[in-house]
Amino acid sequence: MSSTQELYDKLMEIAFNYWCGWQPEVVEIFSDLDIALWREVRHNPVAFLKRLGMDSFSERVHKQAIESRIIYAYHRLQEYMAPQRGWGGVHAGPLKVRPVAYFSAEFGLHESLPIYSGGLGVLAGDHLKSASDLGVPLVGVGLFYDQGYFRQQIDAQGWQQETYGRAELDMLPVERLCGPDGQVLTVQVETSDDTLHASLLKVQVGRSLLMLLDPGIEDNVPDDQRLTEHLERLYGGGRRERIRQELLLGVGGLRALRAMGIEPGVLHLNEGHCAFAPLEAARQAMQEQGMGFAEALEYVAPRCVFTTHTPVEAGHDRFAPEMVCEHLGPLREQLGIDEKTLLGLGRVDPENDAEPFCMTVLALKTTQRANGVSAIHGSVSRRMWQPLWPGRRAHEVPIGHITNGVHVASWLAPEMRRLYVRHLGRDWAERIRRREVWQGILGVDDGELWETHRFLKGKLVEFVRRRLLRQAGARSEPADSVARRVDKLDPDCLTIGFARRFALYKRAWLLLQDEAWLERCLTDPERPVQLIFAGKAHPMDERGKELIQRIFRLSRDPRFEGHLFLVEDYDINVGRHLVQGVDVWLNNPRRPLEACGTSGQKVVLNGGLNCSTLDGWWAEAYDGHNGFAIGSGLIHRDEAEQDKREAEQLRRVIELELVPLFYARDESGLPREWIARIKHALVSLACKYNADRMVVDYAEQAYLPASGGCSSALPDEVDLDLTSLVRWIARKER
Ligand SMILES: *Cc1c(COP(=O)(O)O)cnc(C)c1O
């Protein structure tokens, strides 16, 4: 029998590892202790325990007999942390000595740590988690955003308002790192005019470590202390702030690992934001191994992996040459190169003094392996960067692709997990990359699968009701009219979810083009449909906000009342509820602007179906029977025409496919064909579109070859002059 203090300490230790976020049994311990408090602290386990306090803990833990569950969870965590367990225990080779350093400007691990704004961050979080599950040694390197990403409230006019809360570090599962002398550990990066400082924060994500740089310390001048105050500064702030953030991330990040005694064997740059890291790696190689710059770059490039995420030319990070020279001055001097050489590394044409400095170009020129995030995005990227390889045709450009996947345990509903345990075997989670495992779904009784899904939809309905009541309360709306609206939410109604950032290319308005049609469709007395929207617009994006306002107004328009809902403050938590409960996940980006998209993958695992334009992952995943396609993937030269056609096609799919299929019931009330599609979606998609598959792909195709510095050897006749060297790096492994 453990003392109460011991139990509390054990649970606190669990709380300090985000592993607990993807263990349903642990989440249930917290929610069973005090569900109201659990919700109030946004599922933050550390804040929960500290606010609950010893007395309440002691009282509840004994009254509800939670002791043995805590002890069991604690043992499971110890087992989980064993270094040799999993795929990596056998295959990780040299990475066990020198891990992968995974650089990213955002990490979406959990709703309690809002240092992500969308897909890029959630992907990075899922990457860390699967690396941990698999035992691929990997350290995340990122920035700490004191106020995180904004929280969204919609005011009575339907206008998005942004609110910010300051992070309380001692209430988060985050630790500030200190050196052996007990002093706070810091790193410095000099610019030509001043010095940036940052302290280091550590977040434990299963076996993966995430290290975050925090410039909010007194060593910095006030402006720099606020450098990473909000996450949206990364996308909406000034160029000067941006380059300073990126300097901190790439150069400061590598120095921070050094300060922690971590010697990475591979650098993985998740998007161009972190592309200064290879330059710092070259500087370290020069300093420590007495190399010249060209030799250092030859040493570093084969150890670097670059993932690009942006299919739009204008979306790539670019800086004015003067700004680069100012900020990289001291580093450039240590590298022993002149300004023109430095700038040339970020230019497609190094001779063109008018060309701005592009972080993606820098990354492509200093890393030996590069990839896009879906098949279609790989080919878009090859076309986009073809000018970097004059003389090669687009298909010969050495940018491959590794399609994104999602961390299954983080997105899977506990009820679905139990169903998988029953039918796919106890160890199904360790074998999710095998198609045979998912074949087991075909043997599941239709009724059992449908009942589970229906239950989850009921939970989603409860969640949306709770949220809408709370939201309306915050706007002081009369409770009875809100109650009337939310009571119409119906778990038996065909439910379509649409949740994502309100970026214009995602076209949230596509379904709203023809309101008369929409009214008929949603309110059909026999076969109704309900729509649930969620998503944030960037604070500077007026048009995105107007779109939210339009959806807000439609949600209280008498024509749509009770059929169309807007859930505020889309984040990982809202996302988790939606993907676990909807029948259909709608995604209609303008092809080819969705690099991959991952939210639909979360839906598949939970027994939902995708209805999407043939873009991103769906372009390679859709086989005619595992969901629904909008259009045929053709791109019309005229954007407006393409939008109009796809709006029509979308209406047609809903009217002629979704609705009839969903409401076609047999004598036992089951939509047999719909269920067959769910099963086929699971069998054909789940083994591939998960983050374990993605991380193993990275490990096999990139990390392991890179960790040996392995690449096609530099032919003897190539002198180590920079031009031929960059040309050699550019040959790239694929
Ligand atoms: C999964 C997820 C995303 C990414 O979804 P996309 O379909 O790529 O837009 C964005 N935000 C949150 C909160 C998510 O959970």
The ligand as an SDF file (V2000), in Angstrom:
LIG
                    3D

 15 15  0  0  0  0  0  0  0  0999 V2000
   -4.8880   17.7060  -37.5260 C   0  0  0  0  0  0  0  0  0  0  0  0
   -4.9860   19.1330  -37.2140 C   0  0  0  0  0  0  0  0  0  0  0  0
   -4.6720   20.0960  -38.1740 C   0  0  0  0  0  0  0  0  0  0  0  0
   -4.2560   19.7250  -39.5650 C   0  0  0  0  0  0  0  0  0  0  0  0
   -5.3870   19.5150  -40.3170 O   0  0  0  0  0  0  0  0  0  0  0  0
   -5.4240   19.8500  -41.8750 P   0  0  0  0  0  0  0  0  0  0  0  0
   -6.4430   18.9760  -42.4400 O   0  0  0  0  0  0  0  0  0  0  0  0
   -4.0540   19.5470  -42.3770 O   0  0  0  0  0  0  0  0  0  0  0  0
   -5.7480   21.2840  -41.9890 O   0  0  0  0  0  0  0  0  0  0  0  0
   -4.7800   21.4300  -37.8300 C   0  0  0  0  0  0  0  0  0  0  0  0
   -5.1690   21.8180  -36.6150 N   0  0  0  0  0  0  0  0  0  0  0  0
   -5.4840   20.9220  -35.6570 C   0  0  0  0  0  0  0  0  0  0  0  0
   -5.9060   21.4070  -34.3200 C   0  0  0  0  0  0  0  0  0  0  0  0
   -5.4030   19.5580  -35.9320 C   0  0  0  0  0  0  0  0  0  0  0  0
   -5.7010   18.6910  -34.9610 O   0  0  0  0  0  0  0  0  0  0  0  0
  1  2  1  0
  2  3  1  0
  2 14  2  0
  3  4  1  0
  3 10  2  0
  4  5  1  0
  5  6  1  0
  6  7  2  0
  6  8  1  0
  6  9  1  0
 10 11  1  0
 11 12  2  0
 12 13  1  0
 12 14  1  0
 14 15  1  0
M  END
$$$$
